[in-house]
Amino acid sequence: MVVPFPGSPRPTLGVEWEIALVDRVTRDLSNTAAEVFAAVESEAGHTPHITKELLRNTVELVTGVHDTVAEAMDDLDESLSMLRRAADPLGVDLCCAGTHPFAQWSSQLVTRTPDYDELIERTQWWGRQMLIWGVHVHVGVPSSDQVFPVLNAMLHQYPHLLALSASSPMWAGVHTGYASNRALMFQQLPTAGLPYQFANWQEYEGFIDDQMKTGVISKIPGMHWDIRPAPRWGTIEVRVFDGVSTRSELRALVALVHCLVVDLERRFSAGENLPRLQPWHVKENKWRAARYGLDAEIIVDSDSNERLVTDDLHELLERLTPTAVRLGCTDELAAVADIPVRGASYQRQRRVADDTGGDLVAVVDSLVRELGT
Protein backbone atom coordinates (compact mmCIF):
# COMPACT_ATOMS: atom_id res chain seq x y z
CA MET A 1 0.00 0.00 0.00
CA VAL A 2 1.04 3.61 -0.49
CA VAL A 3 1.69 5.59 2.69
CA PRO A 4 1.83 9.29 1.77
CA PHE A 5 4.48 11.35 3.52
CA PRO A 6 4.03 15.05 2.77
CA GLY A 7 7.39 16.03 4.23
CA SER A 8 8.34 19.32 5.78
CA PRO A 9 10.30 21.97 3.87
CA ARG A 10 11.98 23.01 7.11
CA PRO A 11 12.88 21.14 10.32
CA THR A 12 9.75 22.00 12.26
CA LEU A 13 9.32 21.00 15.89
CA GLY A 14 6.41 19.77 17.98
CA VAL A 15 6.25 18.34 21.51
CA GLU A 16 3.74 16.20 23.43
CA TRP A 17 4.17 16.18 27.22
CA GLU A 18 2.08 13.80 29.35
CA ILE A 19 1.22 15.19 32.80
CA ALA A 20 -0.06 13.20 35.79
CA LEU A 21 -2.84 14.48 38.05
CA VAL A 22 -2.24 13.84 41.75
CA ASP A 23 -4.38 14.41 44.83
CA ARG A 24 -3.02 17.29 46.92
CA VAL A 25 -3.56 15.44 50.21
CA THR A 26 -2.92 11.74 49.57
CA ARG A 27 -0.47 12.23 46.67
CA ASP A 28 -2.08 9.27 44.94
CA LEU A 29 -3.20 9.66 41.35
CA SER A 30 -6.44 11.56 40.79
CA ASN A 31 -8.87 10.34 38.12
CA THR A 32 -10.17 13.86 37.53
CA ALA A 33 -9.17 14.57 33.93
CA ALA A 34 -12.82 15.15 32.93
CA GLU A 35 -13.29 17.78 35.64
CA VAL A 36 -9.98 19.44 34.75
CA PHE A 37 -10.98 19.60 31.08
CA ALA A 38 -14.31 21.14 32.01
CA ALA A 39 -12.51 23.81 34.05
CA VAL A 40 -10.13 24.57 31.17
CA GLU A 41 -13.03 24.88 28.73
CA SER A 42 -14.84 27.17 31.15
CA GLU A 43 -11.85 29.51 31.19
CA ALA A 44 -10.64 29.29 27.59
CA GLY A 45 -13.72 28.06 25.71
CA HIS A 46 -11.65 25.30 24.06
CA THR A 47 -8.68 23.00 24.74
CA PRO A 48 -6.64 22.93 21.53
CA HIS A 49 -3.32 22.17 23.22
CA ILE A 50 -4.57 20.11 26.19
CA THR A 51 -5.83 16.67 25.24
CA LYS A 52 -7.13 13.45 26.78
CA GLU A 53 -5.01 10.36 27.24
CA LEU A 54 -5.65 6.63 27.83
CA LEU A 55 -6.12 7.02 31.58
CA ARG A 56 -8.26 9.60 33.38
CA ASN A 57 -5.38 10.54 35.67
CA THR A 58 -3.49 12.06 32.74
CA VAL A 59 -3.64 15.02 30.40
CA GLU A 60 -1.31 15.73 27.52
CA LEU A 61 0.06 19.12 26.56
CA VAL A 62 0.53 19.35 22.78
CA THR A 63 2.30 22.20 21.04
CA GLY A 64 1.55 23.65 17.66
CA VAL A 65 4.13 23.51 14.87
CA HIS A 66 7.20 25.59 15.69
CA ASP A 67 10.65 26.37 14.31
CA THR A 68 12.64 26.64 17.54
CA VAL A 69 12.89 25.03 20.94
CA ALA A 70 12.13 28.36 22.60
CA GLU A 71 8.86 28.71 20.69
CA ALA A 72 7.80 25.16 21.55
CA MET A 73 8.60 25.63 25.23
CA ASP A 74 6.70 28.93 25.38
CA ASP A 75 3.72 27.06 23.93
CA LEU A 76 4.01 24.34 26.60
CA ASP A 77 4.43 26.90 29.38
CA GLU A 78 1.21 28.63 28.36
CA SER A 79 -0.70 25.33 28.37
CA LEU A 80 0.86 24.29 31.69
CA SER A 81 -0.20 27.56 33.31
CA MET A 82 -3.75 27.08 32.04
CA LEU A 83 -3.77 23.51 33.34
CA ARG A 84 -2.58 24.62 36.78
CA ARG A 85 -5.33 27.21 37.03
CA ALA A 86 -7.92 24.58 36.16
CA ALA A 87 -6.56 21.89 38.50
CA ASP A 88 -5.81 24.00 41.56
CA PRO A 89 -9.39 24.64 42.76
CA LEU A 90 -10.07 20.91 42.42
CA GLY A 91 -7.34 20.03 44.91
CA VAL A 92 -5.25 18.52 42.15
CA ASP A 93 -1.52 19.02 41.67
CA LEU A 94 0.60 18.22 38.61
CA CYS A 95 3.75 16.18 38.17
CA CYS A 96 5.59 14.22 35.53
CA ALA A 97 7.71 11.08 35.69
CA GLY A 98 7.82 7.81 33.80
CA THR A 99 5.78 6.15 36.57
CA HIS A 100 4.06 7.14 39.83
CA PRO A 101 6.03 5.80 42.82
CA PHE A 102 3.18 4.01 44.58
CA ALA A 103 -0.12 4.23 42.64
CA GLN A 104 -1.85 0.94 41.81
CA TRP A 105 -2.81 0.32 38.18
CA SER A 106 -6.00 -1.51 39.17
CA SER A 107 -7.44 1.70 40.68
CA GLN A 108 -7.18 3.77 37.52
CA LEU A 109 -10.04 4.65 35.17
CA VAL A 110 -9.75 4.44 31.39
CA THR A 111 -10.86 7.23 29.04
CA ARG A 112 -13.59 5.83 26.78
CA THR A 113 -12.85 6.38 23.10
CA PRO A 114 -13.07 3.89 20.20
CA ASP A 115 -9.27 3.75 19.87
CA TYR A 116 -8.66 3.25 23.59
CA ASP A 117 -11.47 0.69 23.84
CA GLU A 118 -9.89 -1.28 20.99
CA LEU A 119 -6.46 -1.12 22.65
CA ILE A 120 -7.74 -2.44 25.98
CA GLU A 121 -9.88 -5.11 24.34
CA ARG A 122 -6.90 -6.46 22.41
CA THR A 123 -4.14 -6.11 25.01
CA GLN A 124 -6.19 -6.86 28.17
CA TRP A 125 -4.03 -7.16 31.33
CA TRP A 126 -0.93 -5.60 29.79
CA GLY A 127 -2.92 -2.72 28.33
CA ARG A 128 -4.55 -1.99 31.68
CA GLN A 129 -1.13 -1.88 33.34
CA MET A 130 0.16 0.98 31.17
CA LEU A 131 0.35 3.38 34.13
CA ILE A 132 3.19 5.29 32.49
CA TRP A 133 4.01 8.75 31.16
CA GLY A 134 6.34 9.96 28.42
CA VAL A 135 7.36 12.78 26.12
CA HIS A 136 7.15 12.69 22.33
CA VAL A 137 9.14 15.02 20.07
CA HIS A 138 8.33 15.52 16.36
CA VAL A 139 10.90 16.90 13.92
CA GLY A 140 9.99 17.64 10.30
CA VAL A 141 12.02 16.02 7.51
CA PRO A 142 11.87 16.90 3.81
CA SER A 143 10.75 13.59 2.30
CA SER A 144 10.15 9.91 2.92
CA ASP A 145 13.59 9.11 1.42
CA GLN A 146 15.27 10.53 4.51
CA VAL A 147 13.07 8.89 7.14
CA PHE A 148 14.62 5.48 7.63
CA PRO A 149 18.27 6.37 7.07
CA VAL A 150 17.86 9.02 9.77
CA LEU A 151 15.70 6.86 12.04
CA ASN A 152 18.10 3.90 11.83
CA ALA A 153 21.10 6.10 12.61
CA MET A 154 19.28 7.65 15.58
CA LEU A 155 19.17 4.24 17.25
CA HIS A 156 22.85 4.78 18.12
CA GLN A 157 21.67 7.53 20.47
CA TYR A 158 18.74 5.59 21.91
CA PRO A 159 20.52 4.81 25.20
CA HIS A 160 21.63 8.42 25.61
CA LEU A 161 18.04 9.66 25.28
CA LEU A 162 16.64 7.05 27.65
CA ALA A 163 19.35 7.37 30.30
CA LEU A 164 19.07 11.16 30.41
CA SER A 165 15.29 11.10 30.80
CA ALA A 166 14.95 7.97 32.98
CA SER A 167 12.44 8.77 35.72
CA SER A 168 10.64 5.55 36.61
CA PRO A 169 12.65 3.68 39.25
CA MET A 170 9.57 2.73 41.29
CA TRP A 171 6.41 0.85 40.39
CA ALA A 172 3.37 0.29 42.61
CA GLY A 173 5.42 0.96 45.75
CA VAL A 174 8.34 -1.26 44.72
CA HIS A 175 11.91 -0.15 44.04
CA THR A 176 12.43 -1.94 40.73
CA GLY A 177 16.22 -1.63 40.44
CA TYR A 178 15.69 -0.04 37.02
CA ALA A 179 16.25 3.57 36.06
CA SER A 180 13.40 3.31 33.54
CA ASN A 181 10.83 0.68 34.36
CA ARG A 182 8.48 2.46 31.93
CA ALA A 183 10.59 1.59 28.88
CA LEU A 184 10.34 -2.12 29.56
CA MET A 185 6.68 -1.97 30.60
CA PHE A 186 5.60 -0.23 27.41
CA GLN A 187 7.34 -2.66 25.06
CA GLN A 188 5.02 -5.44 26.26
CA LEU A 189 2.31 -4.06 23.96
CA PRO A 190 2.36 -5.83 20.57
CA THR A 191 2.74 -2.62 18.59
CA ALA A 192 5.30 -0.94 20.88
CA GLY A 193 9.04 -1.16 21.42
CA LEU A 194 11.98 -0.72 19.08
CA PRO A 195 11.30 -0.01 15.40
CA TYR A 196 12.33 -2.28 12.58
CA GLN A 197 15.32 -0.97 10.63
CA PHE A 198 13.83 -0.77 7.15
CA ALA A 199 16.20 0.07 4.31
CA ASN A 200 13.76 2.49 2.67
CA TRP A 201 10.21 3.82 2.66
CA GLN A 202 8.99 1.13 0.27
CA GLU A 203 9.85 -1.62 2.77
CA TYR A 204 7.92 0.29 5.43
CA GLU A 205 4.89 0.56 3.14
CA GLY A 206 4.99 -3.20 2.64
CA PHE A 207 5.11 -3.70 6.40
CA ILE A 208 2.15 -1.40 6.99
CA ASP A 209 0.21 -3.28 4.33
CA ASP A 210 0.92 -6.56 6.14
CA GLN A 211 -0.15 -5.11 9.50
CA MET A 212 -3.39 -3.73 8.11
CA LYS A 213 -4.31 -6.94 6.26
CA THR A 214 -3.69 -9.12 9.30
CA GLY A 215 -5.58 -6.83 11.68
CA VAL A 216 -2.61 -5.91 13.85
CA ILE A 217 -3.52 -2.25 13.35
CA SER A 218 -6.49 -0.51 11.80
CA LYS A 219 -4.69 2.77 11.12
CA ILE A 220 -1.05 3.81 10.70
CA PRO A 221 -0.70 5.63 14.07
CA GLY A 222 -1.46 2.28 15.69
CA MET A 223 2.25 1.45 15.57
CA HIS A 224 3.66 2.82 18.83
CA TRP A 225 7.39 2.38 18.25
CA ASP A 226 9.93 4.22 20.39
CA ILE A 227 11.00 6.10 17.24
CA ARG A 228 8.59 6.11 14.33
CA PRO A 229 7.55 7.96 11.19
CA ALA A 230 4.53 10.19 11.61
CA PRO A 231 3.33 10.34 7.99
CA ARG A 232 0.37 12.61 8.72
CA TRP A 233 2.69 15.36 9.94
CA GLY A 234 5.75 14.70 7.77
CA THR A 235 7.90 14.12 10.86
CA ILE A 236 10.05 11.64 12.68
CA GLU A 237 8.54 11.15 16.13
CA VAL A 238 10.90 10.31 19.01
CA ARG A 239 9.06 8.56 21.84
CA VAL A 240 12.05 7.24 23.81
CA PHE A 241 11.80 9.62 26.77
CA ASP A 242 10.35 8.78 30.15
CA GLY A 243 8.11 11.52 31.50
CA VAL A 244 10.38 14.55 32.00
CA SER A 245 10.12 15.98 35.49
CA THR A 246 11.29 19.58 34.98
CA ARG A 247 10.81 22.24 32.35
CA SER A 248 14.54 22.93 32.21
CA GLU A 249 15.33 19.28 31.45
CA LEU A 250 12.55 19.12 28.89
CA ARG A 251 13.95 22.17 27.13
CA ALA A 252 17.39 20.54 26.96
CA LEU A 253 16.13 17.16 25.76
CA VAL A 254 13.90 18.67 23.07
CA ALA A 255 16.94 20.56 21.80
CA LEU A 256 18.95 17.33 21.72
CA VAL A 257 16.35 15.58 19.56
CA HIS A 258 15.94 18.57 17.26
CA CYS A 259 19.68 18.77 16.69
CA LEU A 260 20.07 15.01 16.23
CA VAL A 261 17.45 14.73 13.50
CA VAL A 262 18.59 17.85 11.67
CA ASP A 263 22.26 16.84 11.82
CA LEU A 264 21.58 13.34 10.48
CA GLU A 265 19.26 14.59 7.74
CA ARG A 266 21.88 17.11 6.61
CA ARG A 267 24.61 14.47 6.51
CA PHE A 268 22.42 12.04 4.57
CA SER A 269 21.39 14.71 2.06
CA ALA A 270 25.08 15.55 1.58
CA GLY A 271 25.72 11.98 0.45
CA GLU A 272 27.06 10.45 3.66
CA ASN A 273 26.25 6.82 4.42
CA LEU A 274 24.79 7.05 7.90
CA PRO A 275 25.86 4.38 10.40
CA ARG A 276 23.58 1.51 11.41
CA LEU A 277 23.88 -0.57 14.56
CA GLN A 278 22.95 -4.24 14.63
CA PRO A 279 19.42 -4.75 16.00
CA TRP A 280 20.73 -7.02 18.77
CA HIS A 281 23.08 -4.24 19.90
CA VAL A 282 20.25 -1.70 19.81
CA LYS A 283 18.09 -4.02 21.94
CA GLU A 284 20.90 -4.57 24.44
CA ASN A 285 21.59 -0.83 24.66
CA LYS A 286 17.93 -0.17 25.43
CA TRP A 287 18.01 -2.69 28.26
CA ARG A 288 21.28 -1.35 29.68
CA ALA A 289 20.00 2.23 29.67
CA ALA A 290 16.72 1.16 31.28
CA ARG A 291 18.54 -0.86 33.93
CA TYR A 292 21.55 1.32 34.73
CA GLY A 293 20.61 4.78 33.45
CA LEU A 294 23.57 7.14 33.33
CA ASP A 295 25.87 4.37 34.60
CA ALA A 296 25.23 2.21 31.54
CA GLU A 297 28.11 0.87 29.47
CA ILE A 298 26.72 1.02 25.94
CA ILE A 299 27.75 -0.53 22.62
CA VAL A 300 28.82 2.35 20.41
CA ASP A 301 29.54 0.81 17.00
CA SER A 302 29.10 -2.24 14.81
CA ASP A 303 32.47 -3.58 15.97
CA SER A 304 30.98 -4.06 19.45
CA ASN A 305 33.13 -1.45 21.18
CA GLU A 306 31.71 -0.21 24.48
CA ARG A 307 31.79 3.04 26.40
CA LEU A 308 30.17 4.71 29.40
CA VAL A 309 27.12 6.53 28.08
CA THR A 310 28.07 9.82 29.77
CA ASP A 311 31.54 9.76 28.19
CA ASP A 312 29.99 9.27 24.77
CA LEU A 313 27.48 12.04 25.49
CA HIS A 314 30.18 14.73 25.72
CA GLU A 315 31.43 13.99 22.20
CA LEU A 316 27.87 13.87 20.88
CA LEU A 317 27.09 17.33 22.26
CA GLU A 318 30.29 18.71 20.78
CA ARG A 319 29.41 17.28 17.38
CA LEU A 320 25.91 18.76 17.50
CA THR A 321 26.91 22.25 18.62
CA PRO A 322 27.20 23.73 15.07
CA THR A 323 23.69 22.43 14.35
CA ALA A 324 22.44 24.01 17.57
CA VAL A 325 23.89 27.34 16.43
CA ARG A 326 21.91 27.11 13.18
CA LEU A 327 18.72 26.14 15.04
CA GLY A 328 19.11 28.82 17.71
CA CYS A 329 19.30 26.44 20.67
CA THR A 330 22.93 26.48 21.80
CA ASP A 331 22.08 27.21 25.44
CA GLU A 332 19.39 24.54 25.50
CA LEU A 333 21.69 21.90 24.00
CA ALA A 334 24.51 22.80 26.37
CA ALA A 335 22.13 22.27 29.29
CA VAL A 336 21.98 18.55 28.43
CA ALA A 337 25.40 18.22 30.07
CA ASP A 338 23.93 19.53 33.35
CA ILE A 339 21.64 16.51 33.76
CA PRO A 340 24.35 13.99 34.74
CA VAL A 341 25.90 16.60 37.06
CA ARG A 342 22.63 17.30 38.87
CA GLY A 343 21.44 13.71 38.61
CA ALA A 344 18.69 12.39 36.37
CA SER A 345 15.16 12.18 37.75
CA TYR A 346 15.47 8.51 38.69
CA GLN A 347 18.54 9.36 40.79
CA ARG A 348 16.83 12.31 42.47
CA GLN A 349 13.77 10.21 43.31
CA ARG A 350 15.96 7.53 44.88
CA ARG A 351 17.77 10.16 46.95
CA VAL A 352 14.50 11.55 48.31
CA ALA A 353 13.34 8.06 49.22
CA ASP A 354 16.65 7.29 50.94
CA ASP A 355 16.66 10.60 52.82
CA THR A 356 13.10 10.13 54.14
CA GLY A 357 13.29 6.50 55.18
CA GLY A 358 11.49 5.27 52.10
CA ASP A 359 8.62 7.78 52.17
CA LEU A 360 7.15 7.61 48.65
CA VAL A 361 4.70 10.44 49.40
CA ALA A 362 7.79 12.62 49.82
CA VAL A 363 8.96 11.46 46.40
CA VAL A 364 5.69 12.66 44.85
CA ASP A 365 6.03 15.94 46.77
CA SER A 366 9.45 16.43 45.16
CA LEU A 367 8.08 15.68 41.67
CA VAL A 368 5.27 18.21 42.14
CA ARG A 369 7.80 20.85 43.18
CA GLU A 370 10.12 20.02 40.29
CA LEU A 371 7.50 20.61 37.62
CA GLY A 372 7.86 24.32 38.29
CA THR A 373 11.62 24.34 37.59
C-alpha positions as CSV (number, residue, x, y, z in Angstrom):
1,M,0.0,0.0,0.0
2,V,1.0,3.6,-0.5
3,V,1.7,5.6,2.7
4,P,1.8,9.3,1.8
5,F,4.5,11.3,3.5
6,P,4.0,15.0,2.8
7,G,7.4,16.0,4.2
8,S,8.3,19.3,5.8
9,P,10.3,22.0,3.9
10,R,12.0,23.0,7.1
11,P,12.9,21.1,10.3
12,T,9.7,22.0,12.3
13,L,9.3,21.0,15.9
14,G,6.4,19.8,18.0
15,V,6.3,18.3,21.5
16,E,3.7,16.2,23.4
17,W,4.2,16.2,27.2
18,E,2.1,13.8,29.4
19,I,1.2,15.2,32.8
20,A,-0.1,13.2,35.8
21,L,-2.8,14.5,38.0
22,V,-2.2,13.8,41.8
23,D,-4.4,14.4,44.8
24,R,-3.0,17.3,46.9
25,V,-3.6,15.4,50.2
26,T,-2.9,11.7,49.6
27,R,-0.5,12.2,46.7
28,D,-2.1,9.3,44.9
29,L,-3.2,9.7,41.3
30,S,-6.4,11.6,40.8
31,N,-8.9,10.3,38.1
32,T,-10.2,13.9,37.5
33,A,-9.2,14.6,33.9
34,A,-12.8,15.2,32.9
35,E,-13.3,17.8,35.6
36,V,-10.0,19.4,34.7
37,F,-11.0,19.6,31.1
38,A,-14.3,21.1,32.0
39,A,-12.5,23.8,34.0
40,V,-10.1,24.6,31.2
41,E,-13.0,24.9,28.7
42,S,-14.8,27.2,31.2
43,E,-11.9,29.5,31.2
44,A,-10.6,29.3,27.6
45,G,-13.7,28.1,25.7
46,H,-11.6,25.3,24.1
47,T,-8.7,23.0,24.7
48,P,-6.6,22.9,21.5
49,H,-3.3,22.2,23.2
50,I,-4.6,20.1,26.2
51,T,-5.8,16.7,25.2
52,K,-7.1,13.5,26.8
53,E,-5.0,10.4,27.2
54,L,-5.6,6.6,27.8
55,L,-6.1,7.0,31.6
56,R,-8.3,9.6,33.4
57,N,-5.4,10.5,35.7
58,T,-3.5,12.1,32.7
59,V,-3.6,15.0,30.4
60,E,-1.3,15.7,27.5
61,L,0.1,19.1,26.6
62,V,0.5,19.4,22.8
63,T,2.3,22.2,21.0
64,G,1.5,23.7,17.7
65,V,4.1,23.5,14.9
66,H,7.2,25.6,15.7
67,D,10.7,26.4,14.3
68,T,12.6,26.6,17.5
69,V,12.9,25.0,20.9
70,A,12.1,28.4,22.6
71,E,8.9,28.7,20.7
72,A,7.8,25.2,21.5
73,M,8.6,25.6,25.2
74,D,6.7,28.9,25.4
75,D,3.7,27.1,23.9
76,L,4.0,24.3,26.6
77,D,4.4,26.9,29.4
78,E,1.2,28.6,28.4
79,S,-0.7,25.3,28.4
80,L,0.9,24.3,31.7
81,S,-0.2,27.6,33.3
82,M,-3.8,27.1,32.0
83,L,-3.8,23.5,33.3
84,R,-2.6,24.6,36.8
85,R,-5.3,27.2,37.0
86,A,-7.9,24.6,36.2
87,A,-6.6,21.9,38.5
88,D,-5.8,24.0,41.6
89,P,-9.4,24.6,42.8
90,L,-10.1,20.9,42.4
91,G,-7.3,20.0,44.9
92,V,-5.3,18.5,42.1
93,D,-1.5,19.0,41.7
94,L,0.6,18.2,38.6
95,C,3.7,16.2,38.2
96,C,5.6,14.2,35.5
97,A,7.7,11.1,35.7
98,G,7.8,7.8,33.8
99,T,5.8,6.1,36.6
100,H,4.1,7.1,39.8
101,P,6.0,5.8,42.8
102,F,3.2,4.0,44.6
103,A,-0.1,4.2,42.6
104,Q,-1.9,0.9,41.8
105,W,-2.8,0.3,38.2
106,S,-6.0,-1.5,39.2
107,S,-7.4,1.7,40.7
108,Q,-7.2,3.8,37.5
109,L,-10.0,4.7,35.2
110,V,-9.8,4.4,31.4
111,T,-10.9,7.2,29.0
112,R,-13.6,5.8,26.8
113,T,-12.8,6.4,23.1
114,P,-13.1,3.9,20.2
115,D,-9.3,3.7,19.9
116,Y,-8.7,3.3,23.6
117,D,-11.5,0.7,23.8
118,E,-9.9,-1.3,21.0
119,L,-6.5,-1.1,22.7
120,I,-7.7,-2.4,26.0
121,E,-9.9,-5.1,24.3
122,R,-6.9,-6.5,22.4
123,T,-4.1,-6.1,25.0
124,Q,-6.2,-6.9,28.2
125,W,-4.0,-7.2,31.3
126,W,-0.9,-5.6,29.8
127,G,-2.9,-2.7,28.3
128,R,-4.6,-2.0,31.7
129,Q,-1.1,-1.9,33.3
130,M,0.2,1.0,31.2
131,L,0.3,3.4,34.1
132,I,3.2,5.3,32.5
133,W,4.0,8.8,31.2
134,G,6.3,10.0,28.4
135,V,7.4,12.8,26.1
136,H,7.2,12.7,22.3
137,V,9.1,15.0,20.1
138,H,8.3,15.5,16.4
139,V,10.9,16.9,13.9
140,G,10.0,17.6,10.3
141,V,12.0,16.0,7.5
142,P,11.9,16.9,3.8
143,S,10.7,13.6,2.3
144,S,10.2,9.9,2.9
145,D,13.6,9.1,1.4
146,Q,15.3,10.5,4.5
147,V,13.1,8.9,7.1
148,F,14.6,5.5,7.6
149,P,18.3,6.4,7.1
150,V,17.9,9.0,9.8
151,L,15.7,6.9,12.0
152,N,18.1,3.9,11.8
153,A,21.1,6.1,12.6
154,M,19.3,7.6,15.6
155,L,19.2,4.2,17.3
156,H,22.9,4.8,18.1
157,Q,21.7,7.5,20.5
158,Y,18.7,5.6,21.9
159,P,20.5,4.8,25.2
160,H,21.6,8.4,25.6
161,L,18.0,9.7,25.3
162,L,16.6,7.1,27.6
163,A,19.4,7.4,30.3
164,L,19.1,11.2,30.4
165,S,15.3,11.1,30.8
166,A,14.9,8.0,33.0
167,S,12.4,8.8,35.7
168,S,10.6,5.5,36.6
169,P,12.7,3.7,39.3
170,M,9.6,2.7,41.3
171,W,6.4,0.9,40.4
172,A,3.4,0.3,42.6
173,G,5.4,1.0,45.7
174,V,8.3,-1.3,44.7
175,H,11.9,-0.1,44.0
176,T,12.4,-1.9,40.7
177,G,16.2,-1.6,40.4
178,Y,15.7,0.0,37.0
179,A,16.3,3.6,36.1
180,S,13.4,3.3,33.5
181,N,10.8,0.7,34.4
182,R,8.5,2.5,31.9
183,A,10.6,1.6,28.9
184,L,10.3,-2.1,29.6
185,M,6.7,-2.0,30.6
186,F,5.6,-0.2,27.4
187,Q,7.3,-2.7,25.1
188,Q,5.0,-5.4,26.3
189,L,2.3,-4.1,24.0
190,P,2.4,-5.8,20.6
191,T,2.7,-2.6,18.6
192,A,5.3,-0.9,20.9
193,G,9.0,-1.2,21.4
194,L,12.0,-0.7,19.1
195,P,11.3,0.0,15.4
196,Y,12.3,-2.3,12.6
197,Q,15.3,-1.0,10.6
198,F,13.8,-0.8,7.2
199,A,16.2,0.1,4.3
200,N,13.8,2.5,2.7
201,W,10.2,3.8,2.7
202,Q,9.0,1.1,0.3
203,E,9.9,-1.6,2.8
204,Y,7.9,0.3,5.4
205,E,4.9,0.6,3.1
206,G,5.0,-3.2,2.6
207,F,5.1,-3.7,6.4
208,I,2.1,-1.4,7.0
209,D,0.2,-3.3,4.3
210,D,0.9,-6.6,6.1
211,Q,-0.2,-5.1,9.5
212,M,-3.4,-3.7,8.1
213,K,-4.3,-6.9,6.3
214,T,-3.7,-9.1,9.3
215,G,-5.6,-6.8,11.7
216,V,-2.6,-5.9,13.8
217,I,-3.5,-2.3,13.3
218,S,-6.5,-0.5,11.8
219,K,-4.7,2.8,11.1
220,I,-1.1,3.8,10.7
221,P,-0.7,5.6,14.1
222,G,-1.5,2.3,15.7
223,M,2.3,1.5,15.6
224,H,3.7,2.8,18.8
225,W,7.4,2.4,18.3
226,D,9.9,4.2,20.4
227,I,11.0,6.1,17.2
228,R,8.6,6.1,14.3
229,P,7.5,8.0,11.2
230,A,4.5,10.2,11.6
231,P,3.3,10.3,8.0
232,R,0.4,12.6,8.7
233,W,2.7,15.4,9.9
234,G,5.8,14.7,7.8
235,T,7.9,14.1,10.9
236,I,10.0,11.6,12.7
237,E,8.5,11.1,16.1
238,V,10.9,10.3,19.0
239,R,9.1,8.6,21.8
240,V,12.1,7.2,23.8
241,F,11.8,9.6,26.8
242,D,10.3,8.8,30.2
243,G,8.1,11.5,31.5
244,V,10.4,14.5,32.0
245,S,10.1,16.0,35.5
246,T,11.3,19.6,35.0
247,R,10.8,22.2,32.3
248,S,14.5,22.9,32.2
249,E,15.3,19.3,31.5
250,L,12.6,19.1,28.9
251,R,14.0,22.2,27.1
252,A,17.4,20.5,27.0
253,L,16.1,17.2,25.8
254,V,13.9,18.7,23.1
255,A,16.9,20.6,21.8
256,L,18.9,17.3,21.7
257,V,16.3,15.6,19.6
258,H,15.9,18.6,17.3
259,C,19.7,18.8,16.7
260,L,20.1,15.0,16.2
261,V,17.4,14.7,13.5
262,V,18.6,17.8,11.7
263,D,22.3,16.8,11.8
264,L,21.6,13.3,10.5
265,E,19.3,14.6,7.7
266,R,21.9,17.1,6.6
267,R,24.6,14.5,6.5
268,F,22.4,12.0,4.6
269,S,21.4,14.7,2.1
270,A,25.1,15.6,1.6
271,G,25.7,12.0,0.5
272,E,27.1,10.5,3.7
273,N,26.2,6.8,4.4
274,L,24.8,7.1,7.9
275,P,25.9,4.4,10.4
276,R,23.6,1.5,11.4
277,L,23.9,-0.6,14.6
278,Q,23.0,-4.2,14.6
279,P,19.4,-4.8,16.0
280,W,20.7,-7.0,18.8
281,H,23.1,-4.2,19.9
282,V,20.2,-1.7,19.8
283,K,18.1,-4.0,21.9
284,E,20.9,-4.6,24.4
285,N,21.6,-0.8,24.7
286,K,17.9,-0.2,25.4
287,W,18.0,-2.7,28.3
288,R,21.3,-1.4,29.7
289,A,20.0,2.2,29.7
290,A,16.7,1.2,31.3
291,R,18.5,-0.9,33.9
292,Y,21.6,1.3,34.7
293,G,20.6,4.8,33.5
294,L,23.6,7.1,33.3
295,D,25.9,4.4,34.6
296,A,25.2,2.2,31.5
297,E,28.1,0.9,29.5
298,I,26.7,1.0,25.9
299,I,27.7,-0.5,22.6
300,V,28.8,2.4,20.4
301,D,29.5,0.8,17.0
302,S,29.1,-2.2,14.8
303,D,32.5,-3.6,16.0
304,S,31.0,-4.1,19.5
305,N,33.1,-1.5,21.2
306,E,31.7,-0.2,24.5
307,R,31.8,3.0,26.4
308,L,30.2,4.7,29.4
309,V,27.1,6.5,28.1
310,T,28.1,9.8,29.8
311,D,31.5,9.8,28.2
312,D,30.0,9.3,24.8
313,L,27.5,12.0,25.5
314,H,30.2,14.7,25.7
315,E,31.4,14.0,22.2
316,L,27.9,13.9,20.9
317,L,27.1,17.3,22.3
318,E,30.3,18.7,20.8
319,R,29.4,17.3,17.4
320,L,25.9,18.8,17.5
321,T,26.9,22.2,18.6
322,P,27.2,23.7,15.1
323,T,23.7,22.4,14.3
324,A,22.4,24.0,17.6
325,V,23.9,27.3,16.4
326,R,21.9,27.1,13.2
327,L,18.7,26.1,15.0
328,G,19.1,28.8,17.7
329,C,19.3,26.4,20.7
330,T,22.9,26.5,21.8
331,D,22.1,27.2,25.4
332,E,19.4,24.5,25.5
333,L,21.7,21.9,24.0
334,A,24.5,22.8,26.4
335,A,22.1,22.3,29.3
336,V,22.0,18.6,28.4
337,A,25.4,18.2,30.1
338,D,23.9,19.5,33.3
339,I,21.6,16.5,33.8
340,P,24.4,14.0,34.7
341,V,25.9,16.6,37.1
342,R,22.6,17.3,38.9
343,G,21.4,13.7,38.6
344,A,18.7,12.4,36.4
345,S,15.2,12.2,37.7
346,Y,15.5,8.5,38.7
347,Q,18.5,9.4,40.8
348,R,16.8,12.3,42.5
349,Q,13.8,10.2,43.3
350,R,16.0,7.5,44.9
351,R,17.8,10.2,46.9
352,V,14.5,11.6,48.3
353,A,13.3,8.1,49.2
354,D,16.6,7.3,50.9
355,D,16.7,10.6,52.8
356,T,13.1,10.1,54.1
357,G,13.3,6.5,55.2
358,G,11.5,5.3,52.1
359,D,8.6,7.8,52.2
360,L,7.2,7.6,48.7
361,V,4.7,10.4,49.4
362,A,7.8,12.6,49.8
363,V,9.0,11.5,46.4
364,V,5.7,12.7,44.9
365,D,6.0,15.9,46.8
366,S,9.4,16.4,45.2
367,L,8.1,15.7,41.7
368,V,5.3,18.2,42.1
369,R,7.8,20.9,43.2
370,E,10.1,20.0,40.3
371,L,7.5,20.6,37.6
372,G,7.9,24.3,38.3
373,T,11.6,24.3,37.6
